[in-house]
Amino acid sequence: MAIQKERRATPRKPASTKSDKPRIAQRPAEQPSPEDVRRRIEMTAYYKAKERGFAPGYELEDWLAAEREVKQRLQA
């Protein structure tokens, strides 16, 4: 007859070291990436141009107004 060993009530947790966990660079949730900010500016400028019927010659004004608008929204 085999002798049974006592079993622990709770299982042991494996020892973890810092090198076991991958390092992930995280941004704060409220701060979008530079690519996301540019995409928002592009979309805002597009809709500004669409509102005036895509008349040529106002591209820079649309872009600058979109930049101001997006930056104000992000700061709020």
N, CA, C and O atoms as a Tripos MOL2 file, in Angstrom:
@<TRIPOS>MOLECULE
protein
  304   303    76     0     0
PROTEIN
NO_CHARGES

@<TRIPOS>ATOM
      1 N           0.8390   -1.1670    0.0000 N.3       1 MET1
      2 CA          0.0000    0.0000    0.0000 C.3       1 MET1
      3 C           0.8910    1.2400    0.0000 C.2       1 MET1
      4 O           1.8430    1.3360    0.7750 O.2       1 MET1
      5 N           0.5660    2.1950   -0.8880 N.am      2 ALA2
      6 CA          1.3650    3.4080   -1.0080 C.3       2 ALA2
      7 C           0.9480    4.4120    0.0550 C.2       2 ALA2
      8 O          -0.2170    4.4960    0.4420 O.2       2 ALA2
      9 N           1.9220    5.1590    0.5080 N.am      3 ILE3
     10 CA          1.6490    6.1830    1.5080 C.3       3 ILE3
     11 C           1.2990    7.4790    0.7730 C.2       3 ILE3
     12 O           2.0160    7.9240   -0.1230 O.2       3 ILE3
     13 N           0.1720    8.0680    1.1840 N.am      4 GLN4
     14 CA         -0.2480    9.3240    0.5530 C.3       4 GLN4
     15 C           0.3840   10.5000    1.2940 C.2       4 GLN4
     16 O           0.4450   10.5200    2.5230 O.2       4 GLN4
     17 N           0.8450   11.4640    0.5300 N.am      5 LYS5
     18 CA          1.4230   12.6700    1.1170 C.3       5 LYS5
     19 C           0.2980   13.6590    1.3930 C.2       5 LYS5
     20 O          -0.7300   13.6590    0.7160 O.2       5 LYS5
     21 N           0.5120   14.4920    2.3910 N.am      6 GLU6
     22 CA         -0.4830   15.5180    2.6880 C.3       6 GLU6
     23 C          -0.5270   16.5370    1.5580 C.2       6 GLU6
     24 O           0.4980   16.9170    0.9920 O.2       6 GLU6
     25 N          -1.7230   16.9590    1.2520 N.am      7 ARG7
     26 CA         -1.8890   17.9700    0.2060 C.3       7 ARG7
     27 C          -2.1790   19.3130    0.8680 C.2       7 ARG7
     28 O          -2.8640   19.3910    1.8880 O.2       7 ARG7
     29 N          -1.6430   20.3580    0.2620 N.am      8 ARG8
     30 CA         -1.8920   21.7090    0.7830 C.3       8 ARG8
     31 C          -3.3210   22.1150    0.4560 C.2       8 ARG8
     32 O          -3.8770   21.7030   -0.5620 O.2       8 ARG8
     33 N          -3.9030   22.9160    1.3170 N.am      9 ALA9
     34 CA         -5.2650   23.3800    1.1080 C.3       9 ALA9
     35 C          -5.3380   24.3430   -0.0870 C.2       9 ALA9
     36 O          -6.3020   24.3150   -0.8520 O.2       9 ALA9
     37 N          -4.3350   25.1750   -0.2390 N.am     10 THR10
     38 CA         -4.2960   26.0960   -1.3790 C.3      10 THR10
     39 C          -3.0560   25.8120   -2.2060 C.2      10 THR10
     40 O          -1.9940   25.5270   -1.6530 O.2      10 THR10
     41 N          -3.1780   25.8850   -3.5080 N.am     11 PRO11
     42 CA         -2.0080   25.6120   -4.3420 C.3      11 PRO11
     43 C          -0.9770   26.7310   -4.2200 C.2      11 PRO11
     44 O          -1.3240   27.8800   -3.9480 O.2      11 PRO11
     45 N           0.2620   26.3920   -4.4200 N.am     12 ARG12
     46 CA          1.3380   27.3760   -4.3680 C.3      12 ARG12
     47 C           1.3330   28.2160   -5.6210 C.2      12 ARG12
     48 O           1.0320   27.7310   -6.7120 O.2      12 ARG12
     49 N           1.6700   29.4820   -5.4560 N.am     13 LYS13
     50 CA          1.7980   30.3660   -6.6030 C.3      13 LYS13
     51 C           3.2270   30.2900   -7.0950 C.2      13 LYS13
     52 O           4.1600   30.2700   -6.2920 O.2      13 LYS13
     53 N           3.4090   30.2470   -8.4020 N.am     14 PRO14
     54 CA          4.7790   30.1990   -8.9050 C.3      14 PRO14
     55 C           5.5020   31.5080   -8.6000 C.2      14 PRO14
     56 O           4.9140   32.5880   -8.6610 O.2      14 PRO14
     57 N           6.7560   31.3930   -8.2790 N.am     15 ALA15
     58 CA          7.5550   32.5870   -8.0020 C.3      15 ALA15
     59 C           7.7440   33.3360   -9.3120 C.2      15 ALA15
     60 O           8.1420   32.7490  -10.3180 O.2      15 ALA15
     61 N           7.4630   34.6160   -9.2970 N.am     16 SER16
     62 CA          7.6290   35.4090  -10.5130 C.3      16 SER16
     63 C           8.7600   36.4010  -10.3070 C.2      16 SER16
     64 O           8.9960   36.8960   -9.2050 O.2      16 SER16
     65 N           9.4340   36.6680  -11.3770 N.am     17 THR17
     66 CA         10.4910   37.6690  -11.3550 C.3      17 THR17
     67 C          10.1010   38.7780  -12.3160 C.2      17 THR17
     68 O           9.2110   38.6030  -13.1480 O.2      17 THR17
     69 N          10.7520   39.8920  -12.2050 N.am     18 LYS18
     70 CA         10.4400   41.0180  -13.0700 C.3      18 LYS18
     71 C          10.7000   40.6880  -14.5350 C.2      18 LYS18
     72 O          10.0230   41.2190  -15.4150 O.2      18 LYS18
     73 N          11.6570   39.8320  -14.8060 N.am     19 SER19
     74 CA         11.9810   39.5070  -16.1920 C.3      19 SER19
     75 C          10.9120   38.6160  -16.8250 C.2      19 SER19
     76 O          10.8770   38.4820  -18.0490 O.2      19 SER19
     77 N          10.0360   38.0030  -16.0150 N.am     20 ASP20
     78 CA          8.9730   37.1680  -16.5580 C.3      20 ASP20
     79 C           7.9030   37.9920  -17.2670 C.2      20 ASP20
     80 O           7.2700   37.5180  -18.2100 O.2      20 ASP20
     81 N           7.7060   39.2120  -16.8140 N.am     21 LYS21
     82 CA          6.6350   40.0260  -17.3520 C.3      21 LYS21
     83 C           7.1680   40.8900  -18.4940 C.2      21 LYS21
     84 O           8.2310   41.4990  -18.3720 O.2      21 LYS21
     85 N           6.4250   40.9430  -19.6060 N.am     22 PRO22
     86 CA          6.8890   41.7930  -20.7140 C.3      22 PRO22
     87 C           6.7400   43.2570  -20.3490 C.2      22 PRO22
     88 O           5.8060   43.6510  -19.6490 O.2      22 PRO22
     89 N           7.6670   44.0460  -20.8300 N.am     23 ARG23
     90 CA          7.6080   45.4830  -20.5860 C.3      23 ARG23
     91 C           6.7840   46.1210  -21.6900 C.2      23 ARG23
     92 O           7.0690   45.9430  -22.8750 O.2      23 ARG23
     93 N           5.7660   46.8620  -21.2960 N.am     24 ILE24
     94 CA          4.8830   47.5070  -22.2530 C.3      24 ILE24
     95 C           4.8380   48.9930  -21.9290 C.2      24 ILE24
     96 O           4.4930   49.3910  -20.8170 O.2      24 ILE24
     97 N           5.1860   49.7930  -22.9020 N.am     25 ALA25
     98 CA          5.1060   51.2350  -22.7120 C.3      25 ALA25
     99 C           3.6480   51.6360  -22.8620 C.2      25 ALA25
    100 O           3.0230   51.3640  -23.8870 O.2      25 ALA25
    101 N           3.1140   52.2780  -21.8450 N.am     26 GLN26
    102 CA          1.7160   52.6650  -21.8840 C.3      26 GLN26
    103 C           1.5900   54.1760  -21.8320 C.2      26 GLN26
    104 O           2.3310   54.8550  -21.1200 O.2      26 GLN26
    105 N           0.6560   54.6800  -22.5860 N.am     27 ARG27
    106 CA          0.3320   56.0940  -22.5570 C.3      27 ARG27
    107 C          -0.8500   56.2910  -21.6240 C.2      27 ARG27
    108 O          -1.6650   55.3840  -21.4550 O.2      27 ARG27
    109 N          -0.9490   57.4350  -21.0330 N.am     28 PRO28
    110 CA         -2.1610   57.7070  -20.2500 C.3      28 PRO28
    111 C          -3.3830   57.6090  -21.1500 C.2      28 PRO28
    112 O          -3.3160   57.9520  -22.3300 O.2      28 PRO28
    113 N          -4.4670   57.1560  -20.6170 N.am     29 ALA29
    114 CA         -5.6730   56.9140  -21.4140 C.3      29 ALA29
    115 C          -6.1930   58.1790  -22.0850 C.2      29 ALA29
    116 O          -6.7410   58.1090  -23.1850 O.2      29 ALA29
    117 N          -6.0350   59.3190  -21.4510 N.am     30 GLU30
    118 CA         -6.6010   60.5390  -22.0030 C.3      30 GLU30
    119 C          -5.7190   61.1970  -23.0530 C.2      30 GLU30
    120 O          -6.1640   62.1420  -23.7050 O.2      30 GLU30
    121 N          -4.4950   60.7400  -23.2420 N.am     31 GLN31
    122 CA         -3.5820   61.3590  -24.2040 C.3      31 GLN31
    123 C          -3.4870   60.5040  -25.4640 C.2      31 GLN31
    124 O          -2.9050   59.4200  -25.4260 O.2      31 GLN31
    125 N          -4.0550   60.9800  -26.5930 N.am     32 PRO32
    126 CA         -3.9770   60.2020  -27.8300 C.3      32 PRO32
    127 C          -2.5750   60.2710  -28.4340 C.2      32 PRO32
    128 O          -1.7970   61.1730  -28.1250 O.2      32 PRO32
    129 N          -2.2740   59.3280  -29.2780 N.am     33 SER33
    130 CA         -0.9700   59.2960  -29.9430 C.3      33 SER33
    131 C          -0.8930   60.4270  -30.9690 C.2      33 SER33
    132 O          -1.9220   60.9490  -31.3970 O.2      33 SER33
    133 N           0.3240   60.8050  -31.3630 N.am     34 PRO34
    134 CA          0.4600   61.8580  -32.3890 C.3      34 PRO34
    135 C          -0.2500   61.4960  -33.7000 C.2      34 PRO34
    136 O          -0.7920   62.3710  -34.3750 O.2      34 PRO34
    137 N          -0.2470   60.2100  -34.0550 N.am     35 GLU35
    138 CA         -0.9320   59.7720  -35.2730 C.3      35 GLU35
    139 C          -2.4390   59.9820  -35.1450 C.2      35 GLU35
    140 O          -3.1010   60.3750  -36.1060 O.2      35 GLU35
    141 N          -2.9700   59.7190  -33.9640 N.am     36 ASP36
    142 CA         -4.3980   59.8950  -33.7310 C.3      36 ASP36
    143 C          -4.7730   61.3800  -33.7900 C.2      36 ASP36
    144 O          -5.8190   61.7410  -34.3300 O.2      36 ASP36
    145 N          -3.9220   62.2270  -33.2370 N.am     37 VAL37
    146 CA         -4.1810   63.6690  -33.2820 C.3      37 VAL37
    147 C          -4.1980   64.1440  -34.7300 C.2      37 VAL37
    148 O          -5.0770   64.9100  -35.1220 O.2      37 VAL37
    149 N          -3.2260   63.6910  -35.5300 N.am     38 ARG38
    150 CA         -3.1740   64.0890  -36.9400 C.3      38 ARG38
    151 C          -4.4110   63.6060  -37.6850 C.2      38 ARG38
    152 O          -4.9610   64.3350  -38.5110 O.2      38 ARG38
    153 N          -4.8500   62.3900  -37.4020 N.am     39 ARG39
    154 CA         -6.0430   61.8490  -38.0540 C.3      39 ARG39
    155 C          -7.2810   62.6850  -37.7010 C.2      39 ARG39
    156 O          -8.1320   62.9430  -38.5530 O.2      39 ARG39
    157 N          -7.3670   63.0990  -36.4490 N.am     40 ARG40
    158 CA         -8.4990   63.9420  -36.0340 C.3      40 ARG40
    159 C          -8.4670   65.2890  -36.7400 C.2      40 ARG40
    160 O          -9.5050   65.8060  -37.1540 O.2      40 ARG40
    161 N          -7.2690   65.8560  -36.8760 N.am     41 ILE41
    162 CA         -7.1380   67.1440  -37.5730 C.3      41 ILE41
    163 C          -7.5360   66.9790  -39.0390 C.2      41 ILE41
    164 O          -8.2450   67.8210  -39.5910 O.2      41 ILE41
    165 N          -7.0800   65.8920  -39.6710 N.am     42 GLU42
    166 CA         -7.4220   65.6460  -41.0750 C.3      42 GLU42
    167 C          -8.9290   65.5490  -41.2690 C.2      42 GLU42
    168 O          -9.4810   66.1380  -42.1980 O.2      42 GLU42
    169 N          -9.5850   64.8070  -40.3950 N.am     43 MET43
    170 CA        -11.0320   64.6330  -40.5190 C.3      43 MET43
    171 C         -11.7730   65.9480  -40.2910 C.2      43 MET43
    172 O         -12.7270   66.2630  -41.0020 O.2      43 MET43
    173 N         -11.3320   66.7020  -39.3070 N.am     44 THR44
    174 CA        -11.9740   67.9890  -39.0240 C.3      44 THR44
    175 C         -11.7880   68.9430  -40.1980 C.2      44 THR44
    176 O         -12.7310   69.6320  -40.5870 O.2      44 THR44
    177 N         -10.5880   68.9940  -40.7650 N.am     45 ALA45
    178 CA        -10.3270   69.8600  -41.9210 C.3      45 ALA45
    179 C         -11.1660   69.4110  -43.1220 C.2      45 ALA45
    180 O         -11.6660   70.2430  -43.8790 O.2      45 ALA45
    181 N         -11.3170   68.1070  -43.2910 N.am     46 TYR46
    182 CA        -12.1420   67.5880  -44.3880 C.3      46 TYR46
    183 C         -13.5850   68.0800  -44.2560 C.2      46 TYR46
    184 O         -14.1790   68.5540  -45.2240 O.2      46 TYR46
    185 N         -14.1330   67.9630  -43.0600 N.am     47 TYR47
    186 CA        -15.5290   68.3770  -42.8750 C.3      47 TYR47
    187 C         -15.6990   69.8840  -43.0120 C.2      47 TYR47
    188 O         -16.7500   70.3510  -43.4500 O.2      47 TYR47
    189 N         -14.6780   70.6450  -42.6420 N.am     48 LYS48
    190 CA        -14.7410   72.0960  -42.8560 C.3      48 LYS48
    191 C         -14.7650   72.4030  -44.3560 C.2      48 LYS48
    192 O         -15.5230   73.2670  -44.7950 O.2      48 LYS48
    193 N         -13.9440   71.7060  -45.1440 N.am     49 ALA49
    194 CA        -13.9210   71.9010  -46.5900 C.3      49 ALA49
    195 C         -15.2450   71.4520  -47.2090 C.2      49 ALA49
    196 O         -15.7520   72.0930  -48.1300 O.2      49 ALA49
    197 N         -15.7870   70.3770  -46.7130 N.am     50 LYS50
    198 CA        -17.0590   69.8650  -47.2310 C.3      50 LYS50
    199 C         -18.1880   70.8670  -46.9990 C.2      50 LYS50
    200 O         -19.0580   71.0350  -47.8530 O.2      50 LYS50
    201 N         -18.1730   71.5370  -45.8310 N.am     51 GLU51
    202 CA        -19.2110   72.5230  -45.5170 C.3      51 GLU51
    203 C         -19.2390   73.6660  -46.5220 C.2      51 GLU51
    204 O         -20.3070   74.2100  -46.8040 O.2      51 GLU51
    205 N         -18.0860   74.0380  -47.0660 N.am     52 ARG52
    206 CA        -18.0650   75.1420  -48.0210 C.3      52 ARG52
    207 C         -17.9900   74.6570  -49.4640 C.2      52 ARG52
    208 O         -17.6660   75.4300  -50.3650 O.2      52 ARG52
    209 N         -18.2900   73.3710  -49.6860 N.am     53 GLY53
    210 CA        -18.3820   72.8430  -51.0510 C.3      53 GLY53
    211 C         -17.0480   72.5420  -51.7040 C.2      53 GLY53
    212 O         -16.9700   72.5040  -52.9320 O.2      53 GLY53
    213 N         -15.9990   72.3270  -50.9310 N.am     54 PHE54
    214 CA        -14.6630   72.0060  -51.4320 C.3      54 PHE54
    215 C         -14.1190   73.0610  -52.3930 C.2      54 PHE54
    216 O         -13.3970   72.7420  -53.3380 O.2      54 PHE54
    217 N         -14.4680   74.2980  -52.1460 N.am     55 ALA55
    218 CA        -13.9410   75.3850  -52.9840 C.3      55 ALA55
    219 C         -12.4300   75.4630  -52.7800 C.2      55 ALA55
    220 O         -11.9630   75.4600  -51.6410 O.2      55 ALA55
    221 N         -11.6580   75.5320  -53.8710 N.am     56 PRO56
    222 CA        -10.1910   75.5530  -53.7350 C.3      56 PRO56
    223 C          -9.6780   76.8710  -53.1470 C.2      56 PRO56
    224 O         -10.3330   77.9100  -53.2320 O.2      56 PRO56
    225 N          -8.4890   76.7930  -52.5500 N.am     57 GLY57
    226 CA         -7.8300   77.9850  -52.0460 C.3      57 GLY57
    227 C          -7.9460   78.1860  -50.5430 C.2      57 GLY57
    228 O          -7.3580   79.1250  -50.0060 O.2      57 GLY57
    229 N          -8.6780   77.3420  -49.8600 N.am     58 TYR58
    230 CA         -8.8770   77.5070  -48.4220 C.3      58 TYR58
    231 C          -8.3080   76.3420  -47.6080 C.2      58 TYR58
    232 O          -8.6560   76.1730  -46.4390 O.2      58 TYR58
    233 N          -7.4500   75.5530  -48.2120 N.am     59 GLU59
    234 CA         -6.9400   74.3550  -47.5570 C.3      59 GLU59
    235 C          -6.1620   74.6780  -46.2810 C.2      59 GLU59
    236 O          -6.3510   74.0300  -45.2510 O.2      59 GLU59
    237 N          -5.2910   75.6750  -46.3530 N.am     60 LEU60
    238 CA         -4.4830   76.0490  -45.1920 C.3      60 LEU60
    239 C          -5.3550   76.5720  -44.0570 C.2      60 LEU60
    240 O          -5.1600   76.2160  -42.8940 O.2      60 LEU60
    241 N          -6.3160   77.4200  -44.4090 N.am     61 GLU61
    242 CA         -7.2190   77.9500  -43.3780 C.3      61 GLU61
    243 C          -8.0080   76.8320  -42.7020 C.2      61 GLU61
    244 O          -8.1910   76.8370  -41.4850 O.2      61 GLU61
    245 N          -8.4750   75.8680  -43.5080 N.am     62 ASP62
    246 CA         -9.2110   74.7230  -42.9490 C.3      62 ASP62
    247 C          -8.3230   73.9290  -41.9970 C.2      62 ASP62
    248 O          -8.7550   73.5430  -40.9110 O.2      62 ASP62
    249 N          -7.0740   73.6860  -42.4140 N.am     63 TRP63
    250 CA         -6.1580   72.8930  -41.5930 C.3      63 TRP63
    251 C          -5.8540   73.5990  -40.2720 C.2      63 TRP63
    252 O          -5.8950   72.9780  -39.2100 O.2      63 TRP63
    253 N          -5.5480   74.8980  -40.3380 N.am     64 LEU64
    254 CA         -5.2140   75.6330  -39.1160 C.3      64 LEU64
    255 C          -6.4100   75.7270  -38.1710 C.2      64 LEU64
    256 O          -6.2550   75.6060  -36.9560 O.2      64 LEU64
    257 N          -7.5890   75.9410  -38.7220 N.am     65 ALA65
    258 CA         -8.7910   75.9830  -37.8810 C.3      65 ALA65
    259 C          -9.0450   74.6140  -37.2550 C.2      65 ALA65
    260 O          -9.4420   74.5250  -36.0940 O.2      65 ALA65
    261 N          -8.8180   73.5520  -38.0200 N.am     66 ALA66
    262 CA         -9.0040   72.1990  -37.5010 C.3      66 ALA66
    263 C          -8.0030   71.9050  -36.3880 C.2      66 ALA66
    264 O          -8.3590   71.2820  -35.3870 O.2      66 ALA66
    265 N          -6.7570   72.3450  -36.5500 N.am     67 GLU67
    266 CA         -5.7500   72.1550  -35.4960 C.3      67 GLU67
    267 C          -6.1780   72.8280  -34.1940 C.2      67 GLU67
    268 O          -6.1060   72.2310  -33.1200 O.2      67 GLU67
    269 N          -6.6230   74.0710  -34.3070 N.am     68 ARG68
    270 CA         -7.0800   74.7950  -33.1100 C.3      68 ARG68
    271 C          -8.2450   74.0740  -32.4410 C.2      68 ARG68
    272 O          -8.2750   73.9130  -31.2210 O.2      68 ARG68
    273 N          -9.1960   73.6460  -33.2530 N.am     69 GLU69
    274 CA        -10.3870   72.9840  -32.7240 C.3      69 GLU69
    275 C         -10.0420   71.6720  -32.0230 C.2      69 GLU69
    276 O         -10.5310   71.4030  -30.9260 O.2      69 GLU69
    277 N          -9.2080   70.8660  -32.6520 N.am     70 VAL70
    278 CA         -8.8420   69.5680  -32.0640 C.3      70 VAL70
    279 C          -8.0350   69.7610  -30.7830 C.2      70 VAL70
    280 O          -8.2750   69.0680  -29.7950 O.2      70 VAL70
    281 N          -7.0960   70.6820  -30.7880 N.am     71 LYS71
    282 CA         -6.2870   70.9310  -29.5840 C.3      71 LYS71
    283 C          -7.1400   71.4580  -28.4410 C.2      71 LYS71
    284 O          -6.9110   71.1030  -27.2850 O.2      71 LYS71
    285 N          -8.1240   72.3020  -28.7490 N.am     72 GLN72
    286 CA         -9.0260   72.7830  -27.7000 C.3      72 GLN72
    287 C          -9.8370   71.6300  -27.1120 C.2      72 GLN72
    288 O         -10.0240   71.5520  -25.8980 O.2      72 GLN72
    289 N         -10.3210   70.7280  -27.9850 N.am     73 ARG73
    290 CA        -11.0970   69.5730  -27.4910 C.3      73 ARG73
    291 C         -10.2390   68.6570  -26.6150 C.2      73 ARG73
    292 O         -10.7230   68.1150  -25.6220 O.2      73 ARG73
    293 N          -8.9800   68.4860  -26.9800 N.am     74 LEU74
    294 CA         -8.1040   67.6050  -26.2150 C.3      74 LEU74
    295 C          -7.7260   68.2000  -24.8560 C.2      74 LEU74
    296 O          -7.5060   67.4660  -23.8920 O.2      74 LEU74
    297 N          -7.6540   69.5170  -24.7830 N.am     75 GLN75
    298 CA         -7.3110   70.1710  -23.5260 C.3      75 GLN75
    299 C          -8.4880   70.2010  -22.5700 C.2      75 GLN75
    300 O          -8.3000   70.2680  -21.3550 O.2      75 GLN75
    301 N          -9.6890   70.1510  -23.1000 N.am     76 ALA76
    302 CA        -10.8870   70.2180  -22.2460 C.3      76 ALA76
    303 C         -11.1310   68.9410  -21.4740 C.2      76 ALA76
    304 O         -12.0980   68.8520  -20.7180 O.2      76 ALA76
@<TRIPOS>BOND
     1     1     2 1
     2     2     3 1
     3     3     4 2
     4     3     5 am
     5     5     6 1
     6     6     7 1
     7     7     8 2
     8     7     9 am
     9     9    10 1
    10    10    11 1
    11    11    12 2
    12    11    13 am
    13    13    14 1
    14    14    15 1
    15    15    16 2
    16    15    17 am
    17    17    18 1
    18    18    19 1
    19    19    20 2
    20    19    21 am
    21    21    22 1
    22    22    23 1
    23    23    24 2
    24    23    25 am
    25    25    26 1
    26    26    27 1
    27    27    28 2
    28    27    29 am
    29    29    30 1
    30    30    31 1
    31    31    32 2
    32    31    33 am
    33    33    34 1
    34    34    35 1
    35    35    36 2
    36    35    37 am
    37    37    38 1
    38    38    39 1
    39    39    40 2
    40    39    41 am
    41    41    42 1
    42    42    43 1
    43    43    44 2
    44    43    45 am
    45    45    46 1
    46    46    47 1
    47    47    48 2
    48    47    49 am
    49    49    50 1
    50    50    51 1
    51    51    52 2
    52    51    53 am
    53    53    54 1
    54    54    55 1
    55    55    56 2
    56    55    57 am
    57    57    58 1
    58    58    59 1
    59    59    60 2
    60    59    61 am
    61    61    62 1
    62    62    63 1
    63    63    64 2
    64    63    65 am
    65    65    66 1
    66    66    67 1
    67    67    68 2
    68    67    69 am
    69    69    70 1
    70    70    71 1
    71    71    72 2
    72    71    73 am
    73    73    74 1
    74    74    75 1
    75    75    76 2
    76    75    77 am
    77    77    78 1
    78    78    79 1
    79    79    80 2
    80    79    81 am
    81    81    82 1
    82    82    83 1
    83    83    84 2
    84    83    85 am
    85    85    86 1
    86    86    87 1
    87    87    88 2
    88    87    89 am
    89    89    90 1
    90    90    91 1
    91    91    92 2
    92    91    93 am
    93    93    94 1
    94    94    95 1
    95    95    96 2
    96    95    97 am
    97    97    98 1
    98    98    99 1
    99    99   100 2
   100    99   101 am
   101   101   102 1
   102   102   103 1
   103   103   104 2
   104   103   105 am
   105   105   106 1
   106   106   107 1
   107   107   108 2
   108   107   109 am
   109   109   110 1
   110   110   111 1
   111   111   112 2
   112   111   113 am
   113   113   114 1
   114   114   115 1
   115   115   116 2
   116   115   117 am
   117   117   118 1
   118   118   119 1
   119   119   120 2
   120   119   121 am
   121   121   122 1
   122   122   123 1
   123   123   124 2
   124   123   125 am
   125   125   126 1
   126   126   127 1
   127   127   128 2
   128   127   129 am
   129   129   130 1
   130   130   131 1
   131   131   132 2
   132   131   133 am
   133   133   134 1
   134   134   135 1
   135   135   136 2
   136   135   137 am
   137   137   138 1
   138   138   139 1
   139   139   140 2
   140   139   141 am
   141   141   142 1
   142   142   143 1
   143   143   144 2
   144   143   145 am
   145   145   146 1
   146   146   147 1
   147   147   148 2
   148   147   149 am
   149   149   150 1
   150   150   151 1
   151   151   152 2
   152   151   153 am
   153   153   154 1
   154   154   155 1
   155   155   156 2
   156   155   157 am
   157   157   158 1
   158   158   159 1
   159   159   160 2
   160   159   161 am
   161   161   162 1
   162   162   163 1
   163   163   164 2
   164   163   165 am
   165   165   166 1
   166   166   167 1
   167   167   168 2
   168   167   169 am
   169   169   170 1
   170   170   171 1
   171   171   172 2
   172   171   173 am
   173   173   174 1
   174   174   175 1
   175   175   176 2
   176   175   177 am
   177   177   178 1
   178   178   179 1
   179   179   180 2
   180   179   181 am
   181   181   182 1
   182   182   183 1
   183   183   184 2
   184   183   185 am
   185   185   186 1
   186   186   187 1
   187   187   188 2
   188   187   189 am
   189   189   190 1
   190   190   191 1
   191   191   192 2
   192   191   193 am
   193   193   194 1
   194   194   195 1
   195   195   196 2
   196   195   197 am
   197   197   198 1
   198   198   199 1
   199   199   200 2
   200   199   201 am
   201   201   202 1
   202   202   203 1
   203   203   204 2
   204   203   205 am
   205   205   206 1
   206   206   207 1
   207   207   208 2
   208   207   209 am
   209   209   210 1
   210   210   211 1
   211   211   212 2
   212   211   213 am
   213   213   214 1
   214   214   215 1
   215   215   216 2
   216   215   217 am
   217   217   218 1
   218   218   219 1
   219   219   220 2
   220   219   221 am
   221   221   222 1
   222   222   223 1
   223   223   224 2
   224   223   225 am
   225   225   226 1
   226   226   227 1
   227   227   228 2
   228   227   229 am
   229   229   230 1
   230   230   231 1
   231   231   232 2
   232   231   233 am
   233   233   234 1
   234   234   235 1
   235   235   236 2
   236   235   237 am
   237   237   238 1
   238   238   239 1
   239   239   240 2
   240   239   241 am
   241   241   242 1
   242   242   243 1
   243   243   244 2
   244   243   245 am
   245   245   246 1
   246   246   247 1
   247   247   248 2
   248   247   249 am
   249   249   250 1
   250   250   251 1
   251   251   252 2
   252   251   253 am
   253   253   254 1
   254   254   255 1
   255   255   256 2
   256   255   257 am
   257   257   258 1
   258   258   259 1
   259   259   260 2
   260   259   261 am
   261   261   262 1
   262   262   263 1
   263   263   264 2
   264   263   265 am
   265   265   266 1
   266   266   267 1
   267   267   268 2
   268   267   269 am
   269   269   270 1
   270   270   271 1
   271   271   272 2
   272   271   273 am
   273   273   274 1
   274   274   275 1
   275   275   276 2
   276   275   277 am
   277   277   278 1
   278   278   279 1
   279   279   280 2
   280   279   281 am
   281   281   282 1
   282   282   283 1
   283   283   284 2
   284   283   285 am
   285   285   286 1
   286   286   287 1
   287   287   288 2
   288   287   289 am
   289   289   290 1
   290   290   291 1
   291   291   292 2
   292   291   293 am
   293   293   294 1
   294   294   295 1
   295   295   296 2
   296   295   297 am
   297   297   298 1
   298   298   299 1
   299   299   300 2
   300   299   301 am
   301   301   302 1
   302   302   303 1
   303   303   304 2
@<TRIPOS>SUBSTRUCTURE
     1 MET1         2 RESIDUE 1 A MET
     2 ALA2         6 RESIDUE 1 A ALA
     3 ILE3        10 RESIDUE 1 A ILE
     4 GLN4        14 RESIDUE 1 A GLN
     5 LYS5        18 RESIDUE 1 A LYS
     6 GLU6        22 RESIDUE 1 A GLU
     7 ARG7        26 RESIDUE 1 A ARG
     8 ARG8        30 RESIDUE 1 A ARG
     9 ALA9        34 RESIDUE 1 A ALA
    10 THR10       38 RESIDUE 1 A THR
    11 PRO11       42 RESIDUE 1 A PRO
    12 ARG12       46 RESIDUE 1 A ARG
    13 LYS13       50 RESIDUE 1 A LYS
    14 PRO14       54 RESIDUE 1 A PRO
    15 ALA15       58 RESIDUE 1 A ALA
    16 SER16       62 RESIDUE 1 A SER
    17 THR17       66 RESIDUE 1 A THR
    18 LYS18       70 RESIDUE 1 A LYS
    19 SER19       74 RESIDUE 1 A SER
    20 ASP20       78 RESIDUE 1 A ASP
    21 LYS21       82 RESIDUE 1 A LYS
    22 PRO22       86 RESIDUE 1 A PRO
    23 ARG23       90 RESIDUE 1 A ARG
    24 ILE24       94 RESIDUE 1 A ILE
    25 ALA25       98 RESIDUE 1 A ALA
    26 GLN26      102 RESIDUE 1 A GLN
    27 ARG27      106 RESIDUE 1 A ARG
    28 PRO28      110 RESIDUE 1 A PRO
    29 ALA29      114 RESIDUE 1 A ALA
    30 GLU30      118 RESIDUE 1 A GLU
    31 GLN31      122 RESIDUE 1 A GLN
    32 PRO32      126 RESIDUE 1 A PRO
    33 SER33      130 RESIDUE 1 A SER
    34 PRO34      134 RESIDUE 1 A PRO
    35 GLU35      138 RESIDUE 1 A GLU
    36 ASP36      142 RESIDUE 1 A ASP
    37 VAL37      146 RESIDUE 1 A VAL
    38 ARG38      150 RESIDUE 1 A ARG
    39 ARG39      154 RESIDUE 1 A ARG
    40 ARG40      158 RESIDUE 1 A ARG
    41 ILE41      162 RESIDUE 1 A ILE
    42 GLU42      166 RESIDUE 1 A GLU
    43 MET43      170 RESIDUE 1 A MET
    44 THR44      174 RESIDUE 1 A THR
    45 ALA45      178 RESIDUE 1 A ALA
    46 TYR46      182 RESIDUE 1 A TYR
    47 TYR47      186 RESIDUE 1 A TYR
    48 LYS48      190 RESIDUE 1 A LYS
    49 ALA49      194 RESIDUE 1 A ALA
    50 LYS50      198 RESIDUE 1 A LYS
    51 GLU51      202 RESIDUE 1 A GLU
    52 ARG52      206 RESIDUE 1 A ARG
    53 GLY53      210 RESIDUE 1 A GLY
    54 PHE54      214 RESIDUE 1 A PHE
    55 ALA55      218 RESIDUE 1 A ALA
    56 PRO56      222 RESIDUE 1 A PRO
    57 GLY57      226 RESIDUE 1 A GLY
    58 TYR58      230 RESIDUE 1 A TYR
    59 GLU59      234 RESIDUE 1 A GLU
    60 LEU60      238 RESIDUE 1 A LEU
    61 GLU61      242 RESIDUE 1 A GLU
    62 ASP62      246 RESIDUE 1 A ASP
    63 TRP63      250 RESIDUE 1 A TRP
    64 LEU64      254 RESIDUE 1 A LEU
    65 ALA65      258 RESIDUE 1 A ALA
    66 ALA66      262 RESIDUE 1 A ALA
    67 GLU67      266 RESIDUE 1 A GLU
    68 ARG68      270 RESIDUE 1 A ARG
    69 GLU69      274 RESIDUE 1 A GLU
    70 VAL70      278 RESIDUE 1 A VAL
    71 LYS71      282 RESIDUE 1 A LYS
    72 GLN72      286 RESIDUE 1 A GLN
    73 ARG73      290 RESIDUE 1 A ARG
    74 LEU74      294 RESIDUE 1 A LEU
    75 GLN75      298 RESIDUE 1 A GLN
    76 ALA76      302 RESIDUE 1 A ALA
